[in-house]
Amino acid sequence: MINTYEIMETIRMLEEEKLDIRTVTMGISLSDCADSDGAKAREKIYNKIVKYAGDLVKTAEEIELKYDIPIINKRISVTPISLVAAASNDQDYIEFAKTLDRAAKEVGVDFIGGFSALVHKGMTEADKKLISSIPEALAQTERVCSSVNIGTTRAGLNMDAVAQMGEVVKKCAELTADNGGVAASKLVVFANAPEDNPFMAGAFHGVGEGECMINVGISGPGAVKAALTKVKGEPFDLVAETIKKTAFKITRMGQLVAKEASEMLGVTAGIVDLSLAPTPAVGDSVARILEEMGIEVAGSHGTTAALALLNDAVKKGGVMASSHVGGLSGAFIPVSEDAGMIEAVEKGSLSLEKLEAMTAVCSVGLDMIAVPGKTTAETISAIIADEAAIGMVNHKTTAVRVIPVPGKDVGEEVVYGGLFGRAPIMKVSEYSSTDFIARGGRIPAPLQSLKN
């Protein structure tokens, strides 16, 4: 039974601690839109998105008013376009991206994800076409997001794809040099990509998903930090318990929104993603949670242990509040979107290498990290390979969203504004990984993948 105190506590979280629903994402299957005529396929895609998502934004706004709960983003994810466009004779898939962008604008959502390919074991001709189309597709659209899954625990790592993705990231940044390489911020390279992720830029509607589903991503770093101020100096047992209780309350709100949205739209309720997703706003930082635990500045010794506790406690609290937890579910550490992370980089406490170590215990990977524009494609590929190896060996999702900012170097910054915030340019190793990436082939799956 929820008592009056708990109701008032949730109201305080909403008003003072920046608690919100980060995204309501509608996943739409486009599997029935395939056609040998690319123009016809695109017409089917547009019509289906508008049919299902036409009332998505209005519905989310009605829920905001009904419950006084901020819903920051309304988004769409679709079946990986490499699977849908494969039947067409098109030589590239840029027009498919433009169709997604046009549909997203028509229904009023912030982003649409699913310009994606799953190539963890190899590439079809359609996968090759999509990956080659990514730079132009992202440069010529506003709301389209792209992702490529290059490895899994069961399949190992596709190093040919890893090598190509380094080049794709570079090209994305170069084509949007006048805007800080922003196209690269809409591209994620995954290992063990989840099929029901509601967060961008990595969302796509997996082939195992239903016709149309609502997935909700919660937030609430400020609420967790506020709760921890009440247990200063207490043992970690109590810290973990406090985070669990807070995560439970946050997740119940997400469950309510998912249920309400799916009923109002007449589609299936999917999952609640438990992730603590920061924003550049003061008081909405994952780094500040770690510092509240006793770390002077995020990135100093003890940071990885603190993040491990946070990630685990969030999951334990959240799974008790929702029957269907999915997506990424844990703590996000995107540098440009977290005021505390930005400050830690500027102070010299947080390096790319430390961030990589932290990703071994959190829910995502190297996210929204700006590096010098002179960084080579091979170095970016090697960063992707390192991160994917962590995911592969540890049975977890990892990802890389890195931006080689044209014309910028260490000591400078790039400003994107909004949820993307600003990013100090981070140092990468000056030594080459070219010969390593040039080997190609596949890194075999680890022994622990043999579970049958």
Sequence and secondary structure as in RCSB ss.txt:
>XXXX:A:sequence
MINTYEIMETIRMLEEEKLDIRTVTMGISLSDCADSDGAKAREKIYNKIVKYAGDLVKTAEEIELKYDIPIINKR
ISVTPISLVAAASNDQDYIEFAKTLDRAAKEVGVDFIGGFSALVHKGMTEADKKLISSIPEALAQTERVCSSVNI
GTTRAGLNMDAVAQMGEVVKKCAELTADNGGVAASKLVVFANAPEDNPFMAGAFHGVGEGECMINVGISGPGAVK
AALTKVKGEPFDLVAETIKKTAFKITRMGQLVAKEASEMLGVTAGIVDLSLAPTPAVGDSVARILEEMGIEVAGS
HGTTAALALLNDAVKKGGVMASSHVGGLSGAFIPVSEDAGMIEAVEKGSLSLEKLEAMTAVCSVGLDMIAVPGKT
TAETISAIIADEAAIGMVNHKTTAVRVIPVPGKDVGEEVVYGGLFGRAPIMKVSEYSSTDFIARGGRIPAPLQSL
KN
>XXXX:A:secstr
   HHHHHHHHHHHHHS   EEEEEEEE  GGG  SSHHHHHHHHHHHHHHHHTTHHHHHHHHHHHHT  EEEEE
EEES HHHHGGGS  S  HHHHHHHHHHHHHHT SEEEEEEEE SS   HHHHHHHHHHHHHHHS SSEEEEEEE
EETTTEEEHHHHHHHHHHHHHHHHHTGGGTTGGGGGEEEEES  TT  STTT    TTS SEEEEEEE  HHHHH
HHHGGGTT  HHHHHHHHHHHHHHHHHHHHHHHHHHHHHHTSEEEEEE  B   SSTT  HHHHHHHTT SSTTS
TTHHHHHHHHHHHHHHHHHTT S B SS SB   STT HHHHHHHHHT   HHHHHHHHTTSSS EEEEEEETT 
 HHHHHHHHHHHHHHHHHTTS EEEEEEEETT  TT EEE  GGG EEE     SS  HHHHHT SEE   GGG 
  
